[in-house]
Amino acid sequence: MKIAIIGSGNVAWHLAQALDKSGNKITEIYSRNIANAKKLCSKLYDAHATDSLDFAASQASVFIISVPDNALSEVAQQAYFPENAIVVHTSGTLAMSQLETANTNQIGVFYPLQTFTKSKPVDFKTIPICIEASDTKTEKTLEKLAFSICENVCFYDSEDRKKLHLAAVFACNFTNFMLIKAKTILENEDLSFDVLKPLIRETIEKALELGPENAQTGPAIRKDTKTVQKHLDLLNQQPEIQKIYQLISEQIMKQK
Amino acid sequence: MKIAIIGSGNVAWHLAQALDKSGNKITEIYSRNIANAKKLCSKLYDAHATDSLDFAASQASVFIISVPDNALSEVAQQAYFPENAIVVHTSGTLAMSQLETANTNQIGVFYPLQTFTKSKPVDFKTIPICIEASDTKTEKTLEKLAFSICENVCFYDSEDRKKLHLAAVFACNFTNFMLIKAKTILENEDLSFDVLKPLIRETIEKALELGPENAQTGPAIRKDTKTVQKHLDLLNQQPEIQKIYQLISEQIMKQK
């Protein structure tokens, strides 16, 4: 398939390369900042960098818009797509209907449920790609495109995808934040974060195997309020983190 | 080495079995509730279950007390240990000095930094065991004992171990709590938690590889306040979880 990618952020960066490698052709990479588009194009077989949203002459049949959520509807409106173009976005939160401003009726969502950072390669094979489409024909095309890079295609409507994205924030972004805090606590005492790595790996493996609701350990689930209080005292100098510790511990205590 | 274990909770359960398998001899398992001690003994080569804290006739040279933190100092005081006994506890939070009530001068800490749940076997080899001791001879004995079951022995004094335990609560217990919340959000909509598993695994691998401070993604770090607000709205029916979402997001926004 021939595909144009609008955007050059973390998602666009990895998605473009995965599609390129799997035998699809990336025709254009758009970025407001042409240097970013060129950087991504240099990783691809034969894509053209552009800072124009006029795609009238593009060979692409699918246009993937992967820009910050607050820019999406404006970009969709400003762009000019060729006849019969399929236009999709990659956002977990935004409804498909945000693309109704585009000059096409074939719209959809192509949301890879993963955390992307440019400096770390990802294996798309295991990533679930969540699809929504305006019509069956478009859905089939997007499904085929998704299966060209991954083995796990799922179908979510805009409402369910919002909940999925919210759950992903807890499972990924907030989990990572907890690791940042753990590392900061240790580094403030010149202690190494490495000692926690086996614990972190086991925490996740156990939660995925038993279900996290059966894997909770620690002072709060034991209702060990003395230890919880000692920890709160240790966090005295960081009132916001102390508050987070307290609220989460209260919630864990309510679990059983 | 001959070892008696006082306690039959999650830590005692796994530690006793690991020591038993590695060629040490577990002489006694103590529990207030003899049935629990017997259950653990049934997993061991030739250990004796007891609900008496009188160890005057015990063959053990090392006594590992693994009871809830709030019971430790009472248990240490009530127990009677044979001459020259080494008495240690397994708590991350409690100071070694909590054992000064025991009738021995050789005391220490033997803290395996891991999350233990009875139903899930663990591989001790990769687990860091954190040691503290009242004197060099005791330290050498504990080090030898630790190396008999693991490959990673570290030395922390009581102050540093407290910080380590606090960090572990963030890295393990709070991380698991975030996974519980993610699962609950999905199950409330009849959506499967399985779809998040590749994301969760990648989140952890990325954080351990790049460092969590270089791996943060999501709406908060992008300062995407619109999405943050939408998520807060979705959590309207759960004010405590909403508050946790808000506080963590504020902290993430401050990261860069």
Interface residues (C-beta under 8 A of the other chain):
Chain A: N10 P68 D69 N70 T93 L113 Q114 T115 F116 T117 S119 K120 V122 T126 I127 P128 C130 N152 C154 Y156 D160 K162 K163 L164 H165 L166 A167 A168 V169 F170 A171 C172 N173 F174 T175 N176 F177 M178 L179 I180 K181 A182 K183 I185 L186 N188 E189 L191 F193 V195 L196 K197 P198 L199 I200 R201 E202 T203 I204 K206 A207 L208 E209 L210 G211 P212 E213 N214 A215 Q216 T217 G218 P219 A220 I221 R222 D224 K226 T227 K230 H231 L234 L235 E240 I241 K243 I244 Y245 L247 I248 E250 Q251 I252 Q255
Chain B: N10 P68 D69 N70 T93 L113 Q114 T115 F116 T117 S119 K120 V122 T126 I127 P128 C130 N152 C154 Y156 D160 K162 K163 L164 H165 L166 A167 A168 V169 F170 A171 C172 N173 F174 T175 N176 F177 M178 L179 I180 K181 A182 K183 I185 L186 N188 E189 L191 F193 V195 L196 K197 P198 L199 I200 R201 E202 T203 I204 K206 A207 L208 E209 L210 G211 P212 E213 N214 A215 Q216 T217 G218 P219 A220 I221 R222 D224 K226 T227 K230 H231 L234 L235 E240 I241 K243 I244 Y245 L247 I248 E250 Q251 I252 Q255
